[in-house]
Amino acid sequence: MSTEPRDRALWALYEAERRDLEHADTSDLTGKAERIVAGVSEHLEEVDATIARLSTRWDPERMPVVDRTVLRIGVFELLHSDTPPNVVLSEAARLASAYSTQKSAPFVNGVLSALVQERAATPNGASEPPD
């Protein structure tokens, strides 16, 4: 497993979901990885609602767990961190390419790009589209 923070966060969140745990184990995480896991967990309802809204042709429950987890990290970072959107998109595509199917990176990129575009078109970068 990679030592990159996002990779470590991905696997902690993935393991928690696969094992149906209420909270991901962060005992081996530090710094950015720990902040990502805590942030995704804290904002999970909002993050999942955003994924469901933006992935119009895919029910999030039917997505591969890795893809859903990568999307959760990306949506959390876009909504609740000061990480530049291009970095979030690039890292999400890297994670999807490294750990999921050939079609995952374009799918993840499309969902997250829709959120970036939505936020750019919305006053104050809110996560809801304008009326």
C-alpha positions, -999 to 999 in steps of 0.1 A, spaced: 0 0 0 12 35 -8 22 58 20 5 88 3 -21 104 27 -50 100 3 -42 64 -4 -40 57 34 -73 75 39 -89 56 10 -80 22 25 -91 32 61 -125 43 48 -127 13 24 -120 -12 51 -146 4 75 -172 2 48 -164 -34 37 -164 -45 74 -196 -25 81 -179 -5 109 -194 27 122 -160 44 122 -128 39 103 -97 29 122 -74 59 123 -49 45 148 -23 42 120 -31 75 104 -15 109 109 -18 143 95 -36 147 62 -48 111 61 -64 114 95 -80 147 86 -95 133 55 -110 102 72 -124 124 101 -138 149 76 -155 123 54 -169 107 85 -181 139 99 -198 151 67 -208 117 53 -245 125 49 -238 157 30 -210 140 9 -232 110 0 -262 133 -9 -239 152 -32 -226 121 -49 -261 108 -53 -273 141 -69 -243 144 -92 -240 107 -103 -274 108 -121 -271 75 -138 -255 56 -110 -270 47 -76 -241 52 -52 -250 20 -34 -244 1 -67 -210 17 -73 -179 -3 -65 -169 5 -29 -135 18 -41 -151 43 -65 -176 55 -39 -148 59 -14 -127 79 -39 -157 101 -46 -163 106 -9 -127 118 -4 -130 141 -35 -163 156 -25 -152 162 11 -121 179 -1 -140 201 -27 -166 211 -1 -145 214 31 -109 219 24 -88 246 7 -71 220 -16 -72 234 -51 -99 217 -73 -74 207 -99 -54 188 -73 -85 171 -59 -95 160 -95 -60 148 -103 -56 128 -71 -91 113 -73 -84 102 -109 -50 88 -97 -67 68 -69 -94 55 -92 -69 45 -119 -46 28 -93 -72 9 -73 -103 4 -94 -114 -4 -130 -104 11 -162 -137 31 -164 -135 44 -129 -111 74 -134 -133 90 -161 -164 84 -140 -149 98 -108 -135 127 -128 -169 134 -144 -188 135 -110 -162 157 -93 -159 180 -123 -196 185 -122 -193 196 -86 -164 220 -94 -185 235 -122 -216 237 -100 -196 255 -73 -181 279 -98 -215 289 -111 -230 293 -76 -226 324 -54 -201 318 -26 -193 283 -40 -223 267 -23 -228 230 -29 -264 234 -42 -270 244 -77 -287 278 -83 -325 278 -88 
